[in-house]
Amino acid sequence: VNQKHGGTRNLKDNLSDLRAQVAANNSGIRLLHSLVNENGLENVEAYMHFIQHNAEMAVRNMLKSFASTHGARASAIDYLDDGSPIQLTIDIDPETGNACFDFEGTGPQILGNLNAPPAVTYSAVIYSLRSLVGQDIPLNQGCLAPIEFKIPPFSLLNPSDDVGVVGGNVLTSQRVVDVVLKAFKACAASQGCMNNLTFGDDRFGYYETIAGGAGAGPTWDGRSGVHTHCTNTRITDPEILERRYPVLLRRFGLRTGSGGAGMHKGGDGVIREIEPLRPLTMSILSERRCLRPYGMAGGEGGKTGRNLLIKKGGIALNIGAKRSGPIDVGESLVIESPGGGGYGNVM
């Protein structure tokens, strides 16, 4: 294979990724065939429907229970760092458990990459509903059976097909979850960001997402230094990172005190500092650098995140939430991820 093929810096890695995906699909095919051979197609299909029906009833019961306690209408609003609102009104039928999730009032599509196709909103809502259900059920499409969606066209949650959307999946999705959980009065906001960091040159590229603080709730403190909500990626071990890539990991630890205060404290974010061993391009795509993750029931918000370029001589330069540019030997990039919000008044 010609390793200088245009459009990719490392064709070998790209092909390995594709082979891994094909292998995973083939493994799934074999396991499904084995299940059908063992139990029969009719039984397998029947239990697939049973699982979805059970999820549907669990969500309906949760919605009816919420309506009986808090009323049949719930609403919430939160904002991206650029001020774009994500607004949600939920109307619940207390008899059937049907609900309408209406995002009217959400801001227009934006000149940037944080627009999110409707599938992202569906995924964020199904995740949130599964989290709110007080039963151990597998995540499946049945959770959305009682839900009607209204998403205004050409809003940032239902954009046209000619705008950027890459940040919608990794950042805007987190804000949708924040809004849903806020409407249900479930818990304080978590870090609301995946802190997407990439670096590389014309020979390689590397990508990671960085943990932060989780929001606290009525009976729990937020966890510190974890991925939250719609992500569960593992970060590369320091030894592997430094062995395979031309960088040094100078710091990686908890950002003490970044979680919001409250009767239950929000989780702390992390501090991660990376220094290149040769000139590279580093890029960061992040949120919650201007607006704090909200607290709930009197709890304080978590601290916002911060991205710093440490220049030669030790001068720190705040590069903002979204930036791509060169980084030289002797410089370093410091990512301070947001903390989670606290819950309840401080005792």
N, C-alpha and C positions, 0 to 999 in steps of 0.2 A: 504494500500500500504506500502511496506517495505521501510522506509525512509533511510535505510542504503544500498540501492541498489548501486552496484558499477558503476562507470562511471559518477556519478552526485553528487554534493554536496547538492543540494536542489531539490529533485524530485517534491515536491509540486509546486514550482514555474515553473518548466519545464512543468508539466502537465497543469498548468493554462495558460501558453503561448500557448500550443497546442490547448486547448479548445477555446481560444480567436481567433486563426487563423481559426479554423473550423467554429466558429460563424460568423466571418467576411465573409467567403466564402458562407455560407448559406444565409446570408443577401444579398450578391450580386446576388445569384441565384434567390431569391425571387423578388428582384427589377427588374432583367432582365425579368423574367416571367411576371411580372406586366406590364412592358413596351411593351412586345410583345402582351399580351392580349389586351392592350389598343389601340395599333396602328397597329398591324398585323406584322407578321414576314417579309413579303416582304418589307414593308416600313422601318422597323428597319434596315434590312440588306442594303437597298438602302442608308439610311442616314449614315451608317457606312462607305460605300464606298465614299459618298460625302465628309465626313470629311477628309478621307485620301487623296482624290484627291485635296481638297483645301489646305491641308498642303503641298502636293507635289508641287503645283503651287506656293505657297508662297516661298518655298525654292528655286525653280528654278528661280523665279524673283529676289530674293535676290542675288543669285550667278551671274546672268547675269548683275545685276546692279553693283556688285563689280568688275566684269571683265571689264566693260566699263569704270570704274573709275581708277582702279589700275592695270589692265592687267589680262591676262588669267592665269597667274601662280603666286602662292603665296607659301612661305615657311617659316619655323620657326624651331628652335631647343631649347630645354631646357634640364635640367639635374636633375636627382635625386641626393641626397646628396652624394652617393657613386661614382658619376661621370658618371653613366650610361646615355647616351644620349637618348632622345626621339625626333626623327626627322620626320618632315612632309613636303611633297611637295604636293600642291593642283593644279591640272590642270583642268581648267574650259572650257567647250565648250560655248562660248558666244552666240551661236545661240540657243541651246537647253536648256542650264542650267544644263546639266549633269556635273558631277565633279568626278575626281579620287583622292582619299585621299591615298597617297602612303607613308608608314612609313619606306621605305628603309633608312638605316642609323641608325635606332634604335638599341640600344645595345643588346648584347646576353642575354639570360635568366641568372638569377643571383642565387648565392647560398644564398638564403634568401627567404623572403616571399612577396617581392614586385612584383613578376611576376603577370601579369594580362591576363587572358584568353581573346580571341577576343571579347566576349560579353561585357566586361568592356569598351573596346575602342568604340564599337558600341554605348553603352549607353552614353559615354562622348561626342561623336560626335553629337548624336541626341539632347542631351541637349544643346550643343553649337549652333547648327543650329537653334533650337527653340529660343534661346536667341538673335540670330542675326536677325531674321525675324522681320520686323517692323509691324507685324499684331498680333492681339490677337487671336491666334489659339490654340486649345487643342493639347497637346503633343501626337503624335501618329506615327505609323510606316510609314505613308506617307512622313514624313520628310526625310526618308532615301531612298526613291524611286529613286532620281536622283544620288545617290552616289554609286561609286564603291570603294571597299576597297582593298588595297594591304598591307598585313602585313607579313613581312618575317617570315618564320617558325623558331622556336627555338629562336626567339627574346624574350625580356621580355614582349612584347605585344601579343605573340603567342607561349607560352612555351609548352614543353612536359607535359604529364600528371603526371609526378613523381616529380614535384618541388612545392615549397610552393607558395601559391597565396593569402593568407588571407589579406595581406597588399595591394594587387593590387586593390581591390575593394575600400578601404578607403583612400589610399594614391596615388598610381600611376594614378588612375582615375582623380584625381585633376590635376596632371601634364599634362595629355593628354588634359584636358580642357585649361590649360594655353597655351599649344602649339597651339591649334586650334585658340583661341582668339588672340594670338600673330600673327599668320599667316594672320588673317583678319584685323589686326591693330585696334582691337575693343577697348581694354582697357588694363590698366596695370594689372599685376598679383595680385590675391588675396592671402591670406595666404598659399594656396596650401597644406593644411594639415587639418586633422580632430582631431589631438591631442588625439589619442585613449588611454584612461587611464582605467586600471582595478585594483581592489584590492580585497583581500579576504583572507580566510583561509580554513580549511577543513570543515567549516560549512556554508559558504556563498560566493558568488561572486558578484561583482558590476562592471558595465561598463558604461562609459560616453564618449562623445566626447565634445571637448571644442572649443568655438568660437575663432575668430581672426579678422584680418582686411581685408576689401574688397578693391580691386583695384579701383583706380580712372579712369575716362574716359574723353572724350572730353568736356562734359558739366556737369560733376558731381564730387563731392568729394566722396571718398570711405567711406562706413559706418564702424563704429567701433564696435567691440565686437559682431559680427554676424557670423553665419554659412554661408558659401559661396559655390556656385556652386552645386555640386552633393550631397548635404546633407541638411537636414532641421530639424535635431533632436532637441528636447528640452532638456535642462539640468534639473536635479532634483532640486526642490526648496531647499534652504539651511535648512529650518526647517524640511522638510521631510528627507533629507539626514542625518542630525544629530540625528533625532529620530529613524530611522530604522537601521542605521549602526554605528559601533563603531569608529567614526571619528569626528573631529572638523574641520569646514571650517574656517580657520584663515583669509584668504583674498580672495576676488573675486571682481575684478574691472578692469578698463581699464589700459592698459600699455601705459601711455601717452608718445607721441613722437616716437612711434614705426612705425607709418605710414610714407611712403616716401613723401618727399617734392615735390612740383610742383605747377604749376598754379592751378591744382586741387589736393588736398592732399589725400594720401592714408589713409585708415581707420586704427585705432590703434588696436593692439591685446589686449589680456587680461592677467592678472596675477591671478592665482588660487593656493592657498596654502592649503593643506590638512594634518592634523596631526592625526595619529592613536591613539586610546585609549587602544589598546592592540596590541601585535605583529602581523603584517600582511605581506603578500606579495603584493607588488605593481609593476605594469608593465606599461610601456609607449611605444607606437608605434607611431612615429611621423616623420615628414620630415621638410624641410626648416630650419634645424639647422646649415647648413653649407653655403648654397647658398641662397641669398636673393631673395624674390619675385621681379621680374623685374619691373622697371618703363617703361614708354612709352613716346615717343615724347619729350624727354629731362627731364622727371620726374625721381626722384630718386627711387631706390628700397626700399622696406620696410625692416625693421630690421628682422634678423633671430630670430627664437625662441630659447628657452633655457630651459633645464630641470635640476633642482638643488635638490639635497638631502641635507637638512639642518641637520647636525649632532648635537648631544648633545654638548652644549657649543657654538653653533652658527656658526660653520665652515661649509661653503657651498662647496659641491662637485658636479661638473658638471658630470652628468651621461650619457651624450650623447643622441642621438635621439631615440635609441631603447635599452631598458634595463628592466630586470625583476630581482627582488631581495627582500630581507627582509627589512622591515622598523620597527623600534622599537618605543616604547613609549618614548616621549621626542624628537623625530625626526619629520621632516615634509618634504613633497614633494612640490616643487614650480614649476609650469608650467607657462612659459612665452611664449605665442603664438605669431606667426609672425604677422607683420603688412602688410598692402597692399601697393602696389607700387603707386607712384604718377604719374600724367599725365601732360605733358607740362613743359616748362621751368619756373622756379620761376620768377615772375614778379619783 
